[in-house]
């Protein structure tokens, strides 16, 4: 059951991040899930030590964990845009 919740929440986080970064037209459902999960891992590595909140990848399901995971997904999309287009959005 945790895997299904992880995939659904990761997909939602990836979708929201792609809406914020305006890359939603280029991504499908699978890529949104991948961005959400990898972004949560990136947020756990970069942001979590600074504020002391876990991510969805660490089994924490709270508002703070969702925000940290969303920030990680936005950072991931900014890095991808930087390499793809040469400028961050």
C-alpha positions in Angstrom: 0.0 0.0 0.0 2.9 2.4 0.7 4.2 1.9 -2.8 0.9 3.0 -4.3 0.7 6.1 -2.1 4.3 6.9 -2.9 3.6 6.7 -6.6 0.4 8.7 -6.5 1.9 11.5 -4.2 5.1 11.5 -6.3 3.0 11.9 -9.5 1.1 14.8 -7.9 4.2 16.5 -6.8 5.8 16.1 -10.2 2.7 17.4 -11.9 2.5 20.5 -9.6 6.3 21.1 -10.1 5.8 20.8 -13.9 3.0 23.3 -13.8 5.1 25.8 -11.8 8.1 25.4 -14.1 5.8 25.4 -17.2 7.0 22.1 -18.6 3.7 20.2 -18.2 3.1 20.0 -22.0 6.4 18.2 -22.5 5.8 15.6 -19.8 3.4 12.7 -19.4 2.1 10.9 -16.3 5.1 8.6 -16.1 7.6 11.4 -16.2 5.6 13.3 -13.6 5.9 10.4 -11.2 9.7 10.1 -12.0 10.2 13.8 -11.4 8.2 13.7 -8.2 10.2 10.8 -6.8 13.6 11.9 -7.9 12.8 15.5 -6.8 11.8 14.2 -3.4 15.2 12.4 -3.1 17.0 15.6 -4.2 15.0 17.6 -1.8 15.8 15.2 1.0 19.5 15.5 0.1 19.6 19.3 -0.2 16.7 20.8 1.7 15.9 18.4 4.5 19.2 18.9 6.4 18.6 22.7 6.4 15.1 22.6 7.9 15.0 19.2 9.5 11.9 17.8 7.7 11.8 14.5 5.9 10.4 13.8 2.5 7.9 11.4 1.0 10.8 9.0 0.2 11.7 8.8 3.8 8.2 7.6 4.8 7.1 11.0 6.2 3.7 12.1 5.1 3.1 15.7 6.3 2.7 19.1 4.9 6.4 19.9 5.5 7.4 16.7 3.7 5.3 17.5 0.7 6.8 21.0 0.5 10.3 19.7 0.7 9.6 17.2 -2.0 8.0 19.9 -4.2 11.0 22.1 -3.8 13.3 19.2 -4.7 11.2 18.5 -7.8 11.3 22.2 -8.8 15.1 22.2 -8.4 15.3 19.0 -10.6 13.2 20.6 -13.3 15.3 23.8 -13.2 18.5 21.7 -13.6 17.0 19.8 -16.5 15.8 23.1 -18.2 19.3 24.6 -17.7 20.9 21.7 -19.6 18.2 21.4 -22.2 17.8 25.1 -23.1 20.8 26.8 -21.6 18.8 29.1 -19.3 16.8 28.3 -16.2 13.1 29.4 -16.2 
